[in-house]
Each structure stands twice: as C-alpha cells, then as structure tokens.
Amino acid sequence: MLPEGIPYIFSRLHHILFPPLSVYALLSVVDTQFPTYVNVLLYVSSLGVYIALRKIRVSIKEAREMRQLNAQRPPMWLGKYPGNVDIIGNMLEENRTGYVGDLMTNATKTLGKSFGISVLGDLQATHSFDLQMFTTDPNIVKTILATDFPGYEKGDQFKFNVKSVLGDGVFNSDGELWKFHRSMTRPFFSRERISDFELFGRHADDAISKLASRLSEGEAVDFQDLVSRFTLDSATEFLFGSNVHSLANGLPYPYTSPKSSSNSLSADTDLFANSFNNALLTIATRGRIGPIWPLGEIFKDKTAEDMKVITAFIKPIVRQAISQKQENAKLGRDLGGNGKEEVAEGETMLSHLVKSTEDEKILVDEILNMLIAGRDTTAALLTFVVYCLARHPHVLHKLREEILTQLGANRSPTYADIREMKYLRAVINETLRLFPSVPFDLRCTTRPTTWPANSPGEKPYYIPTNTITSSVIYSVYIMQRSEQYWGPDALEFDPERFLDERVAKYLTPNPFVFLPFNAGPRICLGQQFAYNESSFFLIRLLQSFDEIDLASDAQPPETLPPAEWKNKTGRAATEQFVPAAHLTMYAKGGLWVRMKTASVTEDV
C-alpha cells in the first residue's frame, strides 16, 4: 500500500499543472516570442493567479452566505508568516517542550472564547481562508454535541488523518457507519457489565501486588506504566474474555537504577502497547501540521511499522472469535443472546460483535477503538489522580478516611459502596476537570452555520460548511480551567468544589462547563465503567498505602518541567510533571512515585 504522500500529490497534480499548461497553450497560439525568463515567470505566476481566482470565486459564495445568515467573519489568530506557518511551528514546539494548551489558552485571552485561524492551505480547499474555528464557549459546545448534532460530524479531514490507525471504528466514523458501530457496542454497557467488580478486583490486586513488591526493593515506580498495564489487562478481559497479562511482564526500573538495563520491550504486550502509543503520537502530529501532512510521508507511512505490530497482536484474537462462532454454528450450539441487541450471559464484547459481522477489518477497527477507550483514558485518569494526591496530602488523608470509614482496611467495595463515597467521586471529577482524558476534540460542519459572537449584540460569526481543511476544534481542557466558568480558583485542585456551594454557582446553571466524557449522542458509553474501575482501583490502592510522593529523581531528566516554566503564569509555574496529549492526555516520561505501605491494622 502506497504512503499517503504519493496519492496526495497525484490527486493535486491537475491543480498544479493546469495553470502553466494553459499558459503554454496560449503562448503556442500567439505569434509574440518572449524571452525565456519571461515565460518561466508566466508559468510560475499562473499558479498564484489560479489559486487567487479559486479563492475569489469561493469568497463570493461565502459573502453571499454571510449576508443570508446576517453574519460576520470571526476574529482571526494571525501569525507573522503566510499560512500561519509560525503558529503551526509553535504548536509543534509546544508539543515537544511547552505546557499543553498554553498557546490556545493565551489566544483565547486575546481574541475571546471563539476565533478562527487560517492554516497552510490546500490546493483542493474549497473555501476562501482555510478556516479552523476554535471555541471554549460551553453554549457552542452544547450546540455542537447535542442541540445541533446533525450539523456537525467528524469530517473527512479528521478521518483521513487517523484512518491508518483507527480505521473506520466508532471514533472515526459518521452517519450510518457510526450508528452501526454504536449499536454493536451499546448493549454491552449495561449496569451489570460495567460493574464487574470481580474483574476489577483480580487485576487491581495483581497491580497493587506488583507495586508493593517493587517499592519493597527501594525503587520508585512509574505509576502511569503500572495503571496502563492494569487497564490493558482488564480491558482485554472485558473485550476478549481473557487478558493479555501485561502485568506479568514486569515493571520497568527507573533510569537511575542499576537494574534498568533489564528494561526491555521483548514481550508481545509491551511491544503492542509501545507501538500503540507511537501510532497515536503520529496521528496527533498529523493533526497539528494540518492538511499538508502527507507531504512529510511521501516515502513512508509513519504509522506503518507500528500498525504491523498492532494488527499482528489483534488479528489472531479476532480470527479466533470468528472461528469459534462458525464452529458453534456447525455444531448447532445455541449460546443465547442471538439478537444483536441482546447480550448472552458470559458473552465477551468481541463474541458479541461477531454476532453482528464477521468482517475482520470492521472487528479489528472496533477493537482498537475500544482499547483506546478502555485503556488510555482510565490509565490517564488514575495517573493524574495519584499526581494530584501526591501534591495535596490533605486530600489524600481525607479520601483515605472516607475509604476506611466505609470499608475498613481490607474489604473490597461493592457498587453500593462506591455510590456512597461522595468525596471519592469529587476527587475523580476534580481530576477530570483539570486533566480531562480527551483535552481537544474536532468536528466539521455539514452546512453553513453561525456561532454567537464573543461580544453580546454583535452579528454572529459565519462558519462555512465542511470542506477539505475547514474544521471546528473545541477544548474542554481549556474550558474546564477557565475562571469565567469555574471561578477565581479554577486552576487549583480542590475536590470540595464538587460538594459545596460552587456546584450551584457554576455547574448547575450550565452542565456543559464540565464534559470529561463528551455529551449528546456521542457521549462515552464507557463513562460509568471508567468511574467504577478507577474508583475500585483507588480504593484498593489507598487501603494499601497511606503516603504518596513524587520521585523526581527517578524521572528521566528530559521529561522534567523545564526551568523556564517557573516564569510562566497558571499551573505551569508550579507543575511538577509534564502533561502532554495525543488523542488522550498522559504524563510525558511517566509518573514516577514512591509510596508508604499503610499499617495492616489501621482503621477508622
């Protein structure tokens, strides 16, 4: 299969060649002879004229639409160079060394909660200024996700960016295909299925045992790596019926340890996880570069090698499920739950999906999409909760007090127990507010529309219809850190805000200021599963440990917060790790910690 760069160039050759060929044809029929340098100048300038004429044509169309909608152009984020290549470069640099979201946050302070940016254009673009709209307005986000859901979709550009990894799965599809994926997976998220505490318990106890063993050696532990293994094992058992035992491969040692030479990626599950992370980073970089990213992949698809590892890991599991279904059919076995909407007792998600289709590609795509939801998002949540508890010992103490009061030092929680633990939910919600698993998301409009202007009384902003490069980006990450929506202490970690009068002041009037699991028809089906799994793990963790400290000495030096961050405003000035994001948030270089084992007799 060709890298996307080659088809990208060939699909645009007619745009590139048509202008100079037209000039050549015109010169061939006239008698006047021009010097060679003039001919060359005419050939080159013809492309600029062609692009300008296309832009003028579309600009006239858009001006007509704006008049019909009684709208105006949005405020624009302008860089120093054409195509705002300097802003794109700054975004890529922020991803390497900056604090996630700083550029966009600063732009909102200057331009307002909604604005546009012109990205480096594409010759196939069909609108005049290659617009990407950005918003942190919860009312507009509500429109995008809920009240005008049919007016916004993932769009062709996003799907093109991530197709080599996510295929046509539920996170990368629109319309009937999205409905099909959604209908396949929805029945599996019943209360009984998402409250399988026996499954959580096995893997949580395994992870905490590995954690305790490594800490007993006097070594720091990468907590992000630990919970990524925990969520991978529990997610694969939930999806496939048997887990991949990534915890059995052993935890990595810190780079300072003499034993770090034993760190390797020899196990299949470690290779899979590493390749998955690399592939997600690649597609995130594509999004930051914009629609011309294929020019950087002319000779090689940068996800290809990682996807070989990923598909080699997933395909045998999918094929086994298909074969098992076919074998059951031959033997006339009735496993129950024959309807697509019905889940039989003991049925795994994969075996349930196989009832709807035996198409291997559809199944592989869906499983990969579900693994992102089941592994990455919950691992991120647990990582950031532990980071916040390490930074705020008084919160850790209060949370342990609630856990020990409700359960004692040893009893595993039930669904009813977790429902009673209000402070635990507040800690999780406050972590999700500051560190939402998916910090930025993207849609495209399906028709010309408008957004309310930043200033009341002004004409609304004109948003063109879905095109090659036009897109709508909204950030719950920036919105949930905004003082406008959360008060003057919005950047502080304070779980009490979900329990005191601030709920009625900020959240109740507009629930769309807090969207860690999205909203509307695309709301995360696994929301309650994530709450249950993370709650269960945190309870068992804090029954075992009563102190958590960040181990900055074990953190790889290149992943520590840069010294210049201390001169920044906001959380960056005091942050003690480097938050980063591809499709989901994560801690760059991991989150290395030390913990103190609690007394076995401790109780409240």
N, C-alpha and C positions, 0 to 999 in steps of 0.2 A: 504494500500500500504506500502510495506516494506521500511524503510530508506535505502538510497543508500549504507550505510556501509556494510550491510549484503550481498547483491548481489556482492559487490566489493570483499569481502573476498572469497565468494564461487567461483567466477569466476577465482580466482587465486590459489585455493587450489591445482589444479593439478600441478602448478609450484612449490608449497611449498612441496607437498607430494611426487612427483615423485623421487627426488634425494634420500631421506632417504629410501623410499620403494625399490628403485633399489639396494641400499647398503644392505638392509635387505635380499633381494632375493639372492644377490651374496653371502653373508655370509652363507645363508642357504644351498648352494650347495657345499661349500668348507668344508674340514674337520677341518681346523685350528680353535681353540677356542681362542678368545681374551678376555681379562678382560672387565668387564662391562664399565669401564670408557673409554676404547679404542673404544668400539662400539658406545658409546654416541658421542665421538669426531668425529668418522667417519660419523655418521648421520648428525651432525651439519655442519661439514666442507663440506659435499656433496652438500649442498645448495649453498655455496660460489663457489664451483667448477662449479656447474651447471650454475650459473649466469655468471661466468667468461667465460665459453665456449660459452654461447649465445652472450656475448659481443664480443668475439673474432671472432665469425662467422660473425656478422654484421659488425665488424670493417674491416674485409677483403673485404666485399662487398662495404663498403664506400670508402676504399682505392682505389678500382678499379674504382668507380665512380669519385673520385677526379682526378685520372690520366686521365680519359677520358675527364674531364672538365678542365684539366690543372689548378687545383685549390689547395688551401691550407686550413688548419684549421683556423678558425677565432681566434683572440686573446680572451682569456678566463678570466672572472672575477672569481678569486679564493678566497674562504674563508679559514678559518683555519681548518674546520672540514669536514669529508666526506659528500657528497651530498650538500655541502654549506649550511648546516642547520643553521649556524650562520648568513649567509646573509639573509636567509628566515626569521629568527627571527628578524633581524634588520629591515626588511621591515614591519613586523607586528608591531614592536615597533614604527617605523616612522609613521605608520597609527594612532597610539594612541597618540604620543607626539611630533612627528617630523614635519618638514616642508615638505609638499608634493613634491615628486620628488627629494629631496636632494641626496639620495643615488645614484640614476641613473645619476643625473647631475654630481656628483663627479666621478662616474665611467667613464663617457664619457671624462672627463678631463684627466684621467689616461690612458685609453685604446683606446680612439678615438671614432668617431661617430658611429661605428658599432662594436659590440663584442658579445660574447656568454657567457652563464652561464649554468653550469650543475646543475640541480635541483635534489632533492632527488628522486631517481629512482623508477621505477615501474617495477614489475616483468614481465609485459606484454610489456614493452618497446621494440621496435624492431630496435633501433639504439644504437650506442655504448656509447654515452655520454649524453643521456637525455637532449638534447640541447634546450635551449631557446635563440633565437637570438634577439638582441635589436639594434635599429637604430634610429638615428635622422638625417640621411642623406636625404635631400629632393629629391635627384635624385632616391634613392632607394625607398622612399615612393611613388614617382611618378610611379615607376615600379610596386609596389605592388597594387596600387589603380587604375592605368589606363593602362599603356602600356603593362603590362603582367597580366591583371585582371584574365584571366582563370587560371593562375598559382598559385593563392592564394585564399583561402576560409576561412570561419570562423573556420572550422575544428571540429572534433569530441570532442576534449577535452573541448574547449570553450562551445560548445553546451551542453555537459554533465554538466558542472559547473553551467550553468544558466537555464537549462531546467525546473527546478521545479518552476521558476518564469516567465520566458519569453516564455516557451513552445516552439512552432515551429513558432513563429512570424517572422516578416520580419528581425528583428535584430539578429535572432538566426537560420537562415536557409541558405542553399546554393542551388546551382543548380536550378532545375525546381521548387522546392518549393519556393525558394526566388523569382524567376521570377513571379510565381503565385501571391505571396503577393504584389510584386511591381506593377504588372499590375492591381490588385484590387484597390490600393490606388492612383496610379499616376493621374487618371482623375480628382481626387478631388482637385488637387493643381493647378487649373487654376488661372489666374490673378484675375478673378472676385471673386473666392472663397477665395483667400488668402488676399484680400483687403476689407474684410467685416468690414469696419470701424465703422459701426453702432453696430456690436457685440463688437468690442474693446471698443467703447465709453461707452456702458452700464456698462461693468464690470470695466473699468478703473475709471469711475466716482464713482461707488459704492466703489471701493477700496480706492480711494483718500478721499472720504467722511468719511469712517471708520478711515482712518489715521488721518484726521484732528480732528475728534471727540476725538480720544484717546489722541492726542497731547494736545488738549484743556484742558484735565484733569491734565496736567502737567506730564504725564507719557511718558517714552520712548516707542518706538515701535520696535518690531522685524520685520524689513523690509523684511527679507527673508520669514518669515511666511506670511506676507501680500501678497507678489507677488506670493508665491506658491498657495495661495487661489485664487488670481486673475487669474493665468494661469490655475488652475484646473477648475474654473467656465467657463472660455472662451473656454478651450479645450473640456470640456464635452458638451457644447452647440454646438461647431463646429462638434463634433463627433456624439452626440446623438440627437441634436435638442432641448434639454432642459438641463439647467445647474444644478449642484448639490447644489448650494447656500452655498458653504463653507464659504463665507464671512459673511453670516447671522449668523454663529455660534459664532461670536465674536472673537476678537483678544486676545492673551494671555497678561497678565501683566508681567512686569519684576519681577524677584525673590525678589527684594528689596521692592516691593510694598505690602502694607497690603492687597491689593485686589488679590494678586497672588494665594491665597487659592481658588479663584473661577476658576482658570485654570483647565480644565479637557478635557478628550477625550471622552465625552459621545456621541457626535453627530456621526452619521454613517460616514459622510465625513471626520471628524477628525480621527476616527479610521482607515478608509481606508488609508488616507494619511500617518499616523504613521506606519501602517503595511507595506505599500509600501516602505517607507524609510528603515525600518528594513530589509525587504527582500532583497533590493538592497545592503545593507551593508553586509549581509550574503554571497551573491554570490560574492561580491568583495573580501571578506576574503578567500573564497574558491580559487579564482584565485591566491592570494598571497601565500597560503600554497602550492599549486601545486597539482599534480595528486593524491596524497595520502590523500586529504581532506576527502574522505568518512570514513576514519578510525576515524575521530572525530565526525562522525554522525552515529555510529553503531546502537544506540538505538533510535535515534530520528532525523528526518529531520528537521534541524534548520529553514527551511522556512515554515514548515507545518502550524503552528498556524497562522502566518501572511497571508499565502495564503488562509486559510479558510475565513478570514475577507475580503480579496481582492475579491475572487470569489463570496462570498455572496453578495458583493456590485455590481459586474459587471454582473453576470449571469441573474438576473431579467431583466436588461435593454436589454441584448441580446435576451432573450426569448420573450420579448415584441415585439422587432423588427421582429423576425421570425414570431410570431403570426400575426402581422399586415400585413406582406407580404402575408401570407396564407389567411388571411381574405379578403384582396384586390383581390386576385386571385379568391376566391369563388364568390365574388360579381361582378367580371368582370371589376374591376376598372383599367383603363389604366392611370398610373401615369406618363407616358412619360419616356424617357431615358431607354428604355428596353434593349439596348445593354450594355454589360459590360463596354465598353469604354465611354459610354455616361452618363452624369450626368443630371438628370432632375432638373428643377427649384424647389427650396425649398427642395431638397433632402439632407438628412444628410449623413455623411460618413458611419454610421452604416447601414442605409437603402440601401445605395449604395452597401456596402459589401454583404449584404444579397441577393442582386441580383445574386452574383457570387456563393454563397454557403449558405446552411442552417446548416452546420456543426457547432455545438455550440462551440466545442473546438477551431476550427480554428478562429472563430469570437472572442472568449474571448482572445485568444493569441494575435490576431492582435490589438484589442482594447488596451490591456495592453501595447503593444509595442508602439502604437501611443500616449498613455498617457505619457510615458517617454519622447517622442519627444516633445509633446505639452505642458507638464507641467514643467518637471525638467530642461530642457535645457534653456528655456526662463526665468524661475524663477532665475536660476543661473546667466544668463547674466544681468538681471535687478539688482540683488543683488550686483554684482561686479561693475556695472556702478555706482551705488549710493555710494558704498565704495570709489571708485576712485574719485568721485566728492567731497565727504566729505574730502578726503585727499588733494585735489587740488582745492581750492576755485576759483582760477583764471580761471580754465577750466569751472567750473560751471557758473561763471559770463559770460564768452564768449558764452557758449551754450545758456544760457537764453537770451542773447542779440540777437542771431540768431533766437530763437523761437519767441520772442516778435516782432522783426522786420518783420518776415514773417507772424505772425498770430495775434499779439496783445495778450492781457491778457486773452481772453476768447474763441476765435474761435477755433473749433476743426479742426485738419488738414485733408486734403484730400491726396489721393495718390500722386497727383501732387505736393502738398506742401512738402511732405516728400522727394520726389526726388530732390527738390531744396535745401534741407538743408544739405549741404556738411559737415559742422562741426559736425552735429549730427551723420552722418554716420561715420565720423572719430573717434568720441568718442566711438561709439559702436565697431568699428573694433579694436581700440587700447585696449579696454577692452577684447575683444575676443582673441587678441594676447597674452596678459598676463595671462588671465584666460579662456582658451577655455573650453567649456562645457564638452567635452569628452577629457580628457588630455592624456589618453593612449588607444591604441586600439590594437587588436590582429588578426593575420591571421595564417594560416598554408599553407605550400607549397603543391602543388598537384603533384610535380615531383622534382627530384634533380635539383638544380639550383646553380647559383653563384651570389655574390654581389661584386661590386668593393671594392678593399682593401682600408684601410684608407690612405695609402701612395701611391701616384702615382707610377706606374712602377712595383708594386708588383703583384704577382699572385692574382687572385680574391679569395674571401672566398667561401668555399664549404658550401652549405645549404642543408641538407638532406630532403627527401620528408616527407610529413605529416605522423606522427606516433602518438602513444598514448600521448607522452609528448612533442614532438617537436613543437615549435611554434615560431612565429615571432611577436615581440612587437615593435610598433613604437610610438613615442611620439611627437605629435605636440606641446604639452606644453613645453617640453624642447627645441625643435627646434625653436619655436617662441620666446624664451627668449635667444637665442644664439647670442653672439656678432659676431660670424662668419657670420651669415646670416642677422643680423639686426644692426650691428654697435656697437660702444663702449657704447652707451647709451641704449642698448637693454633692460635692466631691469627697465628703467624709464618709467613712464606713460606719454606719450607725443602724443596726438592725431595729432599734426601737422605733424608727420612723414608720415601720410597718405595723406598729402596735399602738402608737399614741395618736394625738390629735392631728398629726400630719397626714394620716390616711384620709381623713375627711377634708382636709385643706387642699391636698394636691392630687391624690389618686382617685378618690370617689367622683369628683366632678368630671374627670376625663381619664377613664381607664386606659386610653391609648397612649398615655405617657409611660406605660410600663408594658413592654411587649417582648419578653425574653423568648417566648415560644411562637412568635408571629400571631396572626389573628385572621378572622374571616374564614372562607372555605379552605385556605391553605394552612390553617393553624396546625401546629405539630401534633400528629396523632399520638406520639410517644410522650407528651407532656407529663402525664401522671406517672408513666413508667419511670421517667427521669427523676421526678420528685421522690418516688418510692425507693428507687435504687440508691440515689445519693443520700437520702435520709437514713436508710438502713446502714449503709457503709459508715456514715459519720457517727452514728450511734455506737456501732461496734468499735470504731476507732477510738472514740473518747471514753468508752468503757475500759479500754486497754491502756491509754496514755493520757497523762494529765498536763503535760507541758509540750509545746512545740516551738522550736527555734529555727530560724533560717540559718543555713550553713553556707554563708557567702564564701568561706574559704574553700569549699568544695565546688563552688560554681565555676565553670570554665571562664577564665578572665574575659574573653571576648564577648561573653554574654552577660556581664555585669553592667548595670546602668552607667553610661559614660559620665565622666566628671562634670561635663558641661550641663547635664540635666539639672544640677543643683541651682543653676541660674534661671531655669525655666519657671513659669507660673503653673499653678494647678498641681495635679498629683505627680507629675513627672519629677518635680523638685524633691519629693520625699520617697518616691518609689524605690523599692529595694530588689526589684527584679525587672526584667524587660518583657512586658506584654507584647505579643505580636499576633498577626492574623493571616490566615489564607482564606479558606471558606469559613473556618471557625477560629476562635481565639486559642492561644496557647502561650506557655511560658518559654521564651527563647532560651535554649540551653538546659531546659528542665527546671524543676524547683527542688533544690537540694535542701534537706531538712535533717534535724536531729530531734528526737522525742524522748521524753522520760516516761518510763513504764509506771503506771499507777499501782498503788498498793492493792493486792488482791482482796484485802478485807475492807477496802474503802467503800463507804456507802453514805447516804444522806438520810 
